Structures are given as C-alpha cells and as structure tokens.
C-alpha cells in the first residue's frame, strides 16, 4: 500500500490545539489562493439612510401630534409584527393603488405610505368617535 500524505489539521492549527510549525518547518500547503478582485469597488444600490431615533414616540419628541405635514419632514423606522393576512392585504392594496395612480403617480405609492395613512385615519376616527370607532371596536375585548 502506498504511503499517503497526512491531511493537514487546519482547524486545529487555528484553534491552537497543535503547536505552530517552527521556523525551519515548512507551512502546510494550502493550495492556490482564490482570486479576489479587491481593486474593483462594489457598487451598492441602497436608498437614503433612515434616521434611527425611535426611542420616544414622535408625539413626545415634538410635543404635538404627528400630522401629514410633519411626517414628510422626518421619517423614523419602526418594526411591527403583522399577520400573514394583513401582509397579503397590504400587498394587494399597494398593487391596486399603483394601478389606479398610473405611471406618473406610482413613485409616491409605497407600503409605508399606505400604513401611515391608515394609522393616521384610524387615530383620527378614534379621537372623534372614541369607543364607537372601528379601531376600538376591533381591539376591545369581547
């Protein structure tokens, strides 16, 4: 049976389980290095950075309720959990509104704009109708 070369223990070498080769010992052959084009910059298509200062609600930061005018000045990122049915409804509403807007108005229709409009409308109705509002009716325990 011919003698086989021993497979190098690279992970053991990295984790320090084996002593590193001495100055006269050759390093194990790692093969040819992979070609990497480090001189070519990568172009990323990212949007504008979002100001992430969501530690307090907008009402507390400004001292006044959030309105459509103030929402166009500053955008804050917020994450909420939605049911799959709500996400599907949002997607359908987004597609329908984009079809209705035509080619000139499509850019202004976004899922964030839909959610913001729905929240502002629901809060306005809650303030005017209180317990008779759709929001209170849906969320009130039965």
Z-matrix of the N, CA and C atoms (Angstrom, degrees):
N
C 1 1.440
C 2 1.530 1 108.40
N 3 1.346 2 116.80 1 128.75
C 4 1.467 3 118.42 2 -178.48
C 5 1.531 4 110.85 3 -70.71
N 6 1.323 5 114.39 4 152.50
C 7 1.475 6 119.82 5 178.15
C 8 1.517 7 109.67 6 -75.22
N 9 1.335 8 115.47 7 134.35
C 10 1.469 9 121.36 8 178.14
C 11 1.512 10 109.32 9 -102.52
N 12 1.328 11 115.10 10 148.44
C 13 1.458 12 119.04 11 173.77
C 14 1.516 13 108.58 12 -71.24
N 15 1.307 14 115.60 13 143.59
C 16 1.453 15 119.36 14 178.32
C 17 1.529 16 108.82 15 -76.50
N 18 1.326 17 116.06 16 135.45
C 19 1.465 18 121.48 17 178.54
C 20 1.525 19 108.44 18 -69.65
N 21 1.354 20 117.08 19 129.60
C 22 1.471 21 118.15 20 -179.00
C 23 1.525 22 111.16 21 -67.52
N 24 1.333 23 116.15 22 143.94
C 25 1.464 24 122.50 23 178.25
C 26 1.526 25 108.00 24 -94.36
N 27 1.315 26 116.23 25 80.34
C 28 1.458 27 121.51 26 -175.54
C 29 1.523 28 110.97 27 -66.04
N 30 1.325 29 117.34 28 -44.75
C 31 1.461 30 120.84 29 -179.29
C 32 1.528 31 110.71 30 -63.02
N 33 1.325 32 116.64 31 -40.90
C 34 1.461 33 120.28 32 176.83
C 35 1.518 34 111.60 33 -62.54
N 36 1.334 35 116.26 34 -39.30
C 37 1.461 36 119.96 35 177.85
C 38 1.527 37 110.76 36 -63.97
N 39 1.344 38 116.66 37 -43.02
C 40 1.450 39 120.73 38 -178.47
C 41 1.520 40 111.92 39 -67.54
N 42 1.313 41 117.35 40 -38.06
C 43 1.458 42 120.89 41 -177.91
C 44 1.525 43 112.41 42 -85.41
N 45 1.308 44 117.11 43 -0.50
C 46 1.448 45 120.71 44 175.15
C 47 1.504 46 113.81 45 79.16
N 48 1.315 47 117.75 46 22.02
C 49 1.456 48 119.55 47 -179.68
C 50 1.521 49 111.80 48 -82.61
N 51 1.298 50 116.62 49 -17.67
C 52 1.463 51 120.83 50 175.27
C 53 1.515 52 107.59 51 -124.28
N 54 1.283 53 117.92 52 147.02
C 55 1.469 54 118.67 53 177.37
C 56 1.523 55 110.14 54 -67.10
N 57 1.320 56 114.64 55 146.51
C 58 1.466 57 120.38 56 178.30
C 59 1.516 58 108.98 57 -67.14
N 60 1.346 59 117.47 58 152.53
C 61 1.465 60 119.21 59 178.91
C 62 1.526 61 110.48 60 -61.74
N 63 1.302 62 115.84 61 145.70
C 64 1.464 63 121.31 62 178.75
C 65 1.519 64 110.94 63 -69.90
N 66 1.341 65 116.87 64 178.15
C 67 1.464 66 119.40 65 -176.74
C 68 1.519 67 113.47 66 -65.37
N 69 1.346 68 118.62 67 -27.52
C 70 1.460 69 120.22 68 -178.95
C 71 1.517 70 112.39 69 -94.26
N 72 1.337 71 116.74 70 -11.18
C 73 1.455 72 119.87 71 -179.81
C 74 1.524 73 109.04 72 -83.13
N 75 1.306 74 117.30 73 135.29
C 76 1.474 75 118.66 74 178.50
C 77 1.527 76 110.20 75 -72.91
N 78 1.302 77 114.54 76 147.37
C 79 1.460 78 120.39 77 174.89
C 80 1.513 79 109.24 78 -70.84
N 81 1.318 80 118.23 79 146.36
C 82 1.463 81 119.11 80 177.16
C 83 1.521 82 109.63 81 -62.35
N 84 1.315 83 115.13 82 141.04
C 85 1.459 84 120.54 83 -178.64
C 86 1.520 85 109.36 84 -72.18
N 87 1.299 86 115.99 85 117.77
C 88 1.462 87 120.58 86 179.81
C 89 1.518 88 111.10 87 -91.23
N 90 1.299 89 117.32 88 1.80
C 91 1.459 90 119.71 89 -178.74
C 92 1.519 91 110.51 90 86.42
N 93 1.304 92 115.19 91 -174.61
C 94 1.460 93 121.05 92 -179.12
C 95 1.528 94 109.71 93 -75.97
N 96 1.341 95 118.27 94 132.30
C 97 1.464 96 119.59 95 179.18
C 98 1.525 97 111.18 96 -67.20
N 99 1.308 98 114.92 97 149.81
C 100 1.457 99 120.10 98 178.80
C 101 1.518 100 109.78 99 -68.98
N 102 1.307 101 116.22 100 144.38
C 103 1.457 102 121.17 101 178.48
C 104 1.521 103 109.21 102 -75.55
N 105 1.310 104 116.45 103 128.37
C 106 1.456 105 121.32 104 178.77
C 107 1.517 106 108.34 105 -130.40
N 108 1.315 107 115.66 106 128.78
C 109 1.457 108 120.62 107 178.62
C 110 1.522 109 108.42 108 -89.94
N 111 1.326 110 116.20 109 78.55
C 112 1.462 111 119.31 110 -177.52
C 113 1.512 112 111.99 111 -79.44
N 114 1.316 113 118.22 112 -14.59
C 115 1.458 114 120.59 113 -179.26
C 116 1.519 115 113.43 114 -82.97
N 117 1.321 116 117.46 115 -11.32
C 118 1.461 117 121.06 116 -178.03
C 119 1.519 118 108.82 117 -97.20
N 120 1.342 119 117.95 118 117.57
C 121 1.470 120 118.52 119 179.83
C 122 1.522 121 111.29 120 -69.14
N 123 1.296 122 115.19 121 145.83
C 124 1.453 123 121.42 122 178.52
C 125 1.513 124 108.20 123 -91.99
N 126 1.321 125 117.17 124 128.63
C 127 1.462 126 121.06 125 178.20
C 128 1.517 127 108.02 126 -93.10
N 129 1.307 128 115.50 127 125.29
C 130 1.448 129 120.54 128 179.17
C 131 1.508 130 108.80 129 -109.91
N 132 1.317 131 116.12 130 136.68
C 133 1.459 132 121.85 131 178.80
C 134 1.522 133 108.18 132 -98.36
N 135 1.313 134 115.59 133 80.53
C 136 1.449 135 119.47 134 179.50
C 137 1.511 136 109.10 135 -111.57
N 138 1.299 137 115.70 136 155.32
C 139 1.454 138 121.02 137 -179.32
C 140 1.516 139 111.30 138 -82.78
N 141 1.278 140 114.70 139 -170.15
C 142 1.456 141 121.33 140 177.90
C 143 1.527 142 108.86 141 -67.90
N 144 1.328 143 117.12 142 145.18
C 145 1.455 144 118.14 143 177.99
C 146 1.522 145 111.00 144 -66.09
N 147 1.318 146 115.30 145 146.02
C 148 1.457 147 121.65 146 -179.33
C 149 1.510 148 107.65 147 -97.90
N 150 1.319 149 116.19 148 130.49
C 151 1.451 150 120.28 149 178.16
C 152 1.521 151 107.91 150 -70.50
N 153 1.320 152 116.77 151 117.02
C 154 1.457 153 120.68 152 -174.84
C 155 1.524 154 109.69 153 -105.18
N 156 1.303 155 115.35 154 86.48
C 157 1.445 156 121.83 155 -179.44
C 158 1.518 157 108.23 156 -134.31
N 159 1.321 158 115.41 157 51.76
C 160 1.455 159 120.81 158 -172.81
C 161 1.518 160 112.28 159 -93.85
N 162 1.318 161 117.70 160 33.92
C 163 1.459 162 119.12 161 -179.11
C 164 1.520 163 111.94 162 -75.80
N 165 1.337 164 117.95 163 -28.46
C 166 1.458 165 122.00 164 177.98
C 167 1.518 166 108.00 165 -128.15
N 168 1.319 167 118.83 166 149.10
C 169 1.455 168 120.18 167 176.07
C 170 1.530 169 110.95 168 -61.20
N 171 1.327 170 116.39 169 155.22
C 172 1.459 171 121.87 170 -177.46
C 173 1.522 172 111.48 171 -58.90
N 174 1.321 173 118.10 172 -33.77
C 175 1.465 174 121.58 173 179.61
C 176 1.530 175 109.84 174 -61.60
N 177 1.344 176 118.04 175 -39.91
C 178 1.462 177 121.33 176 -178.81
C 179 1.521 178 111.56 177 -73.80
N 180 1.328 179 118.14 178 -34.86
C 181 1.462 180 120.83 179 -179.21
C 182 1.510 181 111.60 180 -67.19
N 183 1.332 182 116.88 181 -45.02
C 184 1.453 183 120.17 182 -174.33
C 185 1.513 184 112.89 183 -95.32
N 186 1.324 185 117.39 184 -19.82
C 187 1.448 186 120.68 185 -178.52
C 188 1.512 187 113.05 186 82.97
N 189 1.329 188 117.92 187 2.57
C 190 1.464 189 121.22 188 178.26
C 191 1.521 190 108.83 189 -137.61
N 192 1.328 191 117.32 190 160.18
C 193 1.468 192 119.75 191 -178.76
C 194 1.525 193 111.23 192 -63.68
N 195 1.311 194 115.46 193 153.11
C 196 1.456 195 120.98 194 177.64
C 197 1.520 196 108.29 195 -74.22
N 198 1.295 197 116.57 196 129.56
C 199 1.458 198 121.19 197 177.42
C 200 1.512 199 109.30 198 -122.78
N 201 1.315 200 116.66 199 173.24
C 202 1.462 201 120.81 200 -179.53
C 203 1.524 202 110.99 201 -61.70
N 204 1.342 203 117.04 202 -36.88
C 205 1.457 204 120.05 203 -179.20
C 206 1.527 205 111.40 204 -65.13
N 207 1.352 206 116.79 205 -44.68
C 208 1.462 207 118.82 206 -178.01
C 209 1.521 208 111.45 207 -73.38
N 210 1.343 209 118.39 208 -26.57
C 211 1.455 210 120.27 209 -178.85
C 212 1.521 211 111.73 210 -71.32
N 213 1.334 212 117.81 211 -22.82
C 214 1.457 213 120.24 212 177.93
C 215 1.519 214 111.41 213 -79.14
N 216 1.320 215 118.18 214 -20.22
C 217 1.449 216 121.29 215 -178.58
C 218 1.522 217 111.73 216 -80.27
N 219 1.309 218 117.05 217 -41.56
C 220 1.451 219 121.03 218 -172.59
C 221 1.523 220 109.94 219 -135.67
N 222 1.311 221 116.61 220 135.68
C 223 1.459 222 122.06 221 177.97
C 224 1.514 223 108.61 222 -119.05
N 225 1.311 224 115.67 223 133.12
C 226 1.452 225 121.76 224 176.99
C 227 1.513 226 108.61 225 -120.61
N 228 1.303 227 116.47 226 141.90
C 229 1.455 228 120.63 227 179.73
C 230 1.517 229 109.85 228 -84.50
N 231 1.322 230 116.66 229 135.60
C 232 1.454 231 123.07 230 176.84
C 233 1.519 232 108.11 231 -139.32
N 234 1.314 233 116.66 232 144.42
C 235 1.459 234 121.20 233 -179.45
C 236 1.515 235 108.84 234 -120.28
N 237 1.332 236 116.20 235 130.73
C 238 1.457 237 122.24 236 178.95
C 239 1.516 238 108.30 237 -135.04
N 240 1.312 239 115.90 238 153.60
C 241 1.457 240 121.43 239 178.08
C 242 1.524 241 108.97 240 -93.80
N 243 1.324 242 116.05 241 132.47
C 244 1.456 243 122.48 242 179.53
C 245 1.522 244 109.26 243 -125.96
N 246 1.316 245 115.46 244 152.96
C 247 1.463 246 119.76 245 177.33
C 248 1.525 247 108.95 246 -73.01
N 249 1.320 248 117.50 247 158.91
C 250 1.468 249 119.71 248 176.23
C 251 1.529 250 112.00 249 -58.50
N 252 1.331 251 117.49 250 -34.95
C 253 1.470 252 120.28 251 179.00
C 254 1.531 253 110.65 252 -65.28
N 255 1.344 254 116.35 253 -40.57
C 256 1.466 255 119.67 254 178.83
C 257 1.526 256 110.91 255 -66.92
N 258 1.317 257 117.07 256 -38.63
C 259 1.472 258 119.93 257 177.78
C 260 1.526 259 111.24 258 -65.76
N 261 1.329 260 117.04 259 -40.51
C 262 1.464 261 120.47 260 177.17
C 263 1.527 262 110.66 261 -63.73
N 264 1.336 263 116.71 262 -41.82
C 265 1.467 264 120.46 263 179.02
C 266 1.525 265 110.58 264 -64.13
N 267 1.325 266 117.37 265 -39.71
C 268 1.469 267 121.06 266 177.76
C 269 1.522 268 110.64 267 -63.52
N 270 1.308 269 116.82 268 -43.01
C 271 1.473 270 121.20 269 178.85
C 272 1.531 271 110.95 270 -62.51
N 273 1.327 272 116.42 271 -45.03
C 274 1.474 273 120.51 272 179.13
C 275 1.528 274 111.33 273 -63.65
N 276 1.335 275 116.57 274 -43.21
C 277 1.472 276 119.97 275 178.45
C 278 1.519 277 110.84 276 -62.96
N 279 1.323 278 116.92 277 -40.40
C 280 1.465 279 121.63 278 178.90
C 281 1.530 280 110.78 279 -61.42
N 282 1.339 281 116.30 280 -46.82
C 283 1.468 282 119.91 281 179.32
C 284 1.530 283 111.39 282 -64.29
N 285 1.327 284 116.90 283 -42.84
C 286 1.465 285 120.57 284 -179.62
C 287 1.529 286 111.33 285 -64.35
N 288 1.311 287 117.49 286 -43.89
C 289 1.463 288 120.54 287 179.02
C 290 1.522 289 112.05 288 -65.55
N 291 1.325 290 117.05 289 -36.35
C 292 1.476 291 119.93 290 177.15
C 293 1.527 292 110.87 291 -66.02
N 294 1.345 293 117.02 292 -38.40
C 295 1.466 294 119.49 293 176.92
C 296 1.524 295 110.45 294 -65.55
N 297 1.330 296 116.19 295 -40.46
C 298 1.460 297 120.68 296 -178.81
C 299 1.531 298 111.74 297 -69.05
N 300 1.325 299 117.69 298 -31.59
C 301 1.463 300 121.93 299 -175.98
C 302 1.517 301 112.41 300 -74.24
N 303 1.300 302 118.03 301 -24.02
C 304 1.458 303 119.86 302 -177.23
C 305 1.521 304 110.77 303 77.11
N 306 1.307 305 115.81 304 -178.37
C 307 1.470 306 120.05 305 -174.33
C 308 1.523 307 112.75 306 -69.22
N 309 1.327 308 118.82 307 -30.04
C 310 1.466 309 119.92 308 -176.88
C 311 1.523 310 113.33 309 -78.18
N 312 1.320 311 119.07 310 -25.16
C 313 1.458 312 120.90 311 -176.62
C 314 1.505 313 115.28 312 -107.11
N 315 1.333 314 117.87 313 1.36
C 316 1.468 315 120.79 314 -176.01
C 317 1.518 316 113.27 315 -62.76
N 318 1.305 317 117.44 316 -33.49
C 319 1.459 318 120.99 317 -176.27
C 320 1.515 319 113.30 318 -65.19
N 321 1.319 320 117.20 319 -25.54
C 322 1.461 321 120.39 320 -178.45
C 323 1.521 322 112.47 321 -85.96
N 324 1.325 323 117.75 322 -12.79
C 325 1.464 324 121.64 323 -178.84
C 326 1.526 325 108.44 324 -89.86
N 327 1.317 326 115.73 325 113.97
C 328 1.460 327 120.84 326 176.85
C 329 1.530 328 108.20 327 -135.06
N 330 1.296 329 115.58 328 161.20
C 331 1.469 330 119.72 329 178.38
C 332 1.522 331 109.98 330 -64.47
N 333 1.326 332 116.90 331 -36.32
C 334 1.467 333 120.14 332 177.08
C 335 1.517 334 110.97 333 -62.20
N 336 1.337 335 117.36 334 -40.25
C 337 1.468 336 121.11 335 179.15
C 338 1.534 337 110.51 336 -65.31
N 339 1.331 338 116.65 337 -38.60
C 340 1.473 339 120.57 338 179.07
C 341 1.524 340 109.79 339 -64.88
N 342 1.326 341 116.83 340 -47.48
C 343 1.455 342 120.90 341 -178.95
C 344 1.528 343 110.34 342 -63.28
N 345 1.328 344 117.21 343 -42.68
C 346 1.456 345 120.62 344 179.63
C 347 1.528 346 111.34 345 -62.91
N 348 1.335 347 117.14 346 -44.46
C 349 1.467 348 120.49 347 179.04
C 350 1.525 349 110.85 348 -63.05
N 351 1.326 350 117.21 349 -41.46
C 352 1.467 351 120.78 350 -179.83
C 353 1.523 352 111.32 351 -65.26
N 354 1.325 353 116.99 352 -40.72
C 355 1.466 354 120.44 353 179.13
C 356 1.523 355 110.40 354 -65.59
N 357 1.327 356 117.10 355 -46.89
C 358 1.464 357 120.29 356 -179.50
C 359 1.526 358 111.15 357 -61.91
N 360 1.334 359 117.05 358 -40.19
C 361 1.466 360 120.69 359 178.73
C 362 1.532 361 110.54 360 -66.40
N 363 1.327 362 117.18 361 -42.38
C 364 1.461 363 120.59 362 -179.23
C 365 1.526 364 111.33 363 -66.03
N 366 1.316 365 116.92 364 -40.36
C 367 1.465 366 120.10 365 179.47
C 368 1.526 367 110.87 366 -68.44
N 369 1.327 368 117.18 367 -39.21
C 370 1.469 369 120.81 368 178.06
C 371 1.533 370 110.16 369 -61.98
N 372 1.329 371 116.66 370 -43.89
C 373 1.460 372 120.30 371 178.62
C 374 1.525 373 111.04 372 -66.47
N 375 1.330 374 117.59 373 -38.24
C 376 1.457 375 121.53 374 177.89
C 377 1.529 376 110.93 375 -61.80
N 378 1.339 377 116.06 376 -41.14
C 379 1.466 378 119.77 377 179.97
C 380 1.528 379 111.90 378 -68.17
N 381 1.319 380 117.70 379 -33.99
C 382 1.467 381 119.87 380 -177.34
C 383 1.539 382 112.59 381 -86.71
N 384 1.325 383 117.94 382 -39.69
C 385 1.471 384 120.84 383 -175.89
C 386 1.520 385 113.45 384 -102.99
N 387 1.303 386 117.30 385 -11.45
C 388 1.463 387 124.46 386 -178.53
C 389 1.522 388 112.25 387 49.52
N 390 1.332 389 118.73 388 -115.07
C 391 1.465 390 121.58 389 -173.53
C 392 1.530 391 113.56 390 -68.12
N 393 1.332 392 117.28 391 -16.71
C 394 1.466 393 120.09 392 179.48
C 395 1.529 394 111.89 393 -90.12
N 396 1.317 395 118.04 394 -1.16
C 397 1.461 396 120.71 395 -179.32
C 398 1.529 397 110.22 396 -70.87
N 399 1.322 398 115.63 397 156.93
C 400 1.466 399 120.14 398 178.77
C 401 1.521 400 111.12 399 -62.91
N 402 1.328 401 117.06 400 -37.67
C 403 1.455 402 121.34 401 -179.77
C 404 1.534 403 111.20 402 -62.74
N 405 1.326 404 116.45 403 -46.92
C 406 1.465 405 120.07 404 179.22
C 407 1.529 406 110.87 405 -66.47
N 408 1.323 407 116.18 406 -38.83
C 409 1.472 408 120.20 407 -179.65
C 410 1.521 409 111.07 408 -64.39
N 411 1.321 410 117.32 409 -42.31
C 412 1.459 411 121.02 410 -178.86
C 413 1.528 412 112.81 411 -70.86
N 414 1.321 413 117.36 412 -36.21
C 415 1.466 414 120.36 413 -172.57
C 416 1.519 415 114.09 414 -97.20
N 417 1.323 416 117.20 415 -11.72
C 418 1.455 417 120.73 416 -179.54
C 419 1.520 418 109.25 417 -69.26
N 420 1.344 419 117.57 418 133.37
C 421 1.473 420 118.46 419 177.67
C 422 1.518 421 111.05 420 -64.24
N 423 1.312 422 115.83 421 145.56
C 424 1.465 423 120.59 422 -176.33
C 425 1.491 424 111.98 423 -91.33
